[in-house]
Amino acid sequence: MPSLLVRDISDEAKRALAIRAAEHGRSQVAEARSILEEVLLPHQQNWLLGIYQEAQSVGGMDIPLSERHSPRVTGIEL
């Protein structure tokens, strides 16, 4: 997997990254990776949300549900 080195980041940006990483329970590297992927590849992470939003924009979708049957219990005497 390729690597990326970011130099000359401001103290404020570094501090904000550290705070955001702590809020999400991640390392700063994992948080930076998440931010980059979220911004650069939004369609890949949110594909299911996109499908849902597309369905809502055309009036939703109907999902047929099968009928529920009570299980048949035999051979039990009270």
C-alpha positions in Angstrom: 0.0 0.0 0.0 1.4 3.4 -0.9 2.4 5.9 1.8 2.1 9.7 1.9 4.2 12.1 4.0 2.8 15.5 4.7 5.3 18.2 5.7 4.9 21.7 7.0 1.4 21.2 8.5 0.5 24.1 10.8 0.4 23.6 14.5 -3.3 24.4 14.5 -4.1 21.7 11.9 -1.9 19.2 13.8 -3.7 20.0 17.1 -7.1 19.7 15.4 -6.1 16.3 13.9 -5.0 15.1 17.3 -8.3 16.2 18.9 -10.5 14.7 16.2 -8.5 11.4 16.3 -9.0 11.3 20.1 -12.8 11.9 19.7 -13.0 9.0 17.3 -10.7 6.7 19.3 -8.2 6.5 16.5 -4.5 7.2 15.9 -3.7 10.5 14.1 -2.6 8.5 11.1 -5.9 6.5 11.0 -7.8 9.8 11.4 -5.9 11.5 8.6 -6.5 8.4 6.4 -10.2 8.5 7.2 -10.4 12.2 6.4 -8.7 11.8 3.0 -10.8 8.9 2.0 -14.0 10.6 3.1 -13.2 13.7 1.1 -11.6 12.1 -2.0 -13.7 8.9 -2.3 -17.1 9.8 -0.9 -19.0 7.6 -3.4 -17.1 4.5 -2.3 -17.9 4.8 1.4 -21.4 6.0 1.1 -22.7 3.8 -1.7 -25.5 2.3 0.5 -26.6 5.8 1.6 -26.6 6.8 -2.1 -28.9 4.0 -3.0 -31.2 4.9 -0.2 -31.2 8.6 -1.1 -31.8 7.7 -4.8 -34.8 5.5 -3.8 -36.2 8.3 -1.7 -35.9 10.8 -4.6 -38.1 8.6 -6.8 -40.7 7.9 -4.2 -39.1 5.1 -2.1 -39.3 1.4 -2.7 -41.6 -1.4 -1.6 -40.0 -4.5 -0.1 -42.4 -7.4 0.0 -42.4 -9.2 3.3 -43.3 -12.9 3.5 -46.2 -13.9 5.7 -45.4 -14.9 9.2 -46.6 -18.3 10.3 -46.7 -19.6 13.9 -44.6 -22.7 14.2 -46.6 -25.9 14.5 -45.9 -27.6 17.8 -46.9 -31.3 18.1 -46.4 -34.0 20.6 -46.5 -31.9 23.7 -49.0 -32.8 26.4 -49.7 -30.5 29.3 
